[in-house]
Amino acid sequence: MKVTVKKKDPNAKIPVVIGTEFIKLESAMKLANIMPSGGTAKMVIQDGLVEVNGEVCTMRGKKLYPGDSFSFEGLHYLICIHEPQ
């Protein structure tokens, strides 16, 4: 039996699918199951541990629209209206 191992692309973005025009950063982190609560999300955002579109963001209420991305602990997330193919 032959086993094929695929390497994960370190730059791959994990989709966060929303059904609204925008989502706030702390809500996106909860939706992506990164944070258990808004309070925890607030702390890591205000500590400067989250990047939005490649730049550190300390605004927990930052509005993210489809096409925006954010990063936390080396993982990258992409805001989408529907699951990418």
Summary of the structure (lengths in Angstrom):
residues: 85
radius of gyration: 14.1
end to end distance: 29.6
largest distance: 51.5
contacts: 205
relative contact order: 0.26
helix: 19%
strand: 28%
